Amino acid sequence: MSGHSKWHSIKHKKASQDAKRGKAFTKIIKEISVAARMKGGDPDKNPRLRQAIDRAKSVNMPADNIERAIKKGTGELEGVAYEEIIYEGYAPGGVAVFIETLTDNKNRTVSELRYIFSKHEGNIGESGCVAWMFERKGYIVVAKSEANEEDLMNLILEAGAEDMREDGSNWEIITSPKDYDSVNNILKKNNIEMDSSSISYIPQSYVKLEGKKARQCLKLIEELEDHEDVQHVWANFDIDEEEIEKYSE
């Protein structure tokens, strides 16, 4: 979609700015602890933990921090118990917003998220109101400079990828959750660096926004992502690159 940016690719471009290091560390530590609590502290047997550790390494989190977070999750060290809660809502323009949180106080979290939505002319909805618009998929971003289209396509299809599409200077690779690891592994084996890699919720369709609504939506999503209890935000909007530039000014 040349000249446009869907939210997950905007998010990817902004991820480097997430060197608001302290906040990034706090969120990842929560995720590591919860993953370890749910399925154990061995990343070889716990895909969610392995993904969280990869995310930690991508922001240069010290190994000691990772180890402590795992031990808090498995109960070897004392730690806070976090609850995983999904929130759903609508941004300006009817955009669907799907949010994953980890919180030790759900009343505080929902109250603060409701305030953020209302401040930007959106609203939190009932459970299930937008979940049907998203599919759980592996989502991998590879810069075009890393591999040519034909070679990359052959490689990932052999590993079980479902689709590959162009997004500006990147390739977006989509997999089923079960084939996500095998596609990741074949890219690593062939020394193809991934700019971004995660299990995500991919919208089945997009709402095109421009002008005031586009900027309101960007502000809402950015503030949600800055909230300390929010792990991930997905939204189904598509905007012109110029709107991002205006918003960033």
ABEGO torsion letter per residue (X at the ends): XBGBBBAAAAAAAAAAAAABAAAAAAAAAAAAAAAAAAAEABAAABAAAAAAAAAAAAAGBBAAAAAAAAAAAAGABBBBBBBBBBBBBBBBGGBBBBBBBBBABAAAAAAAAAAAAAAAGBBBBBBGAAAAABBBBBBBBBBAAABBAAAAAAAAAAAGBABBBBBEABBBBBBBAAAAAAAAAAAAAAGBBBABBBBBBBBABBBBBBEAAAAAAAAAAAAAAABAABABBBBBBBBBAAAAAAAAX
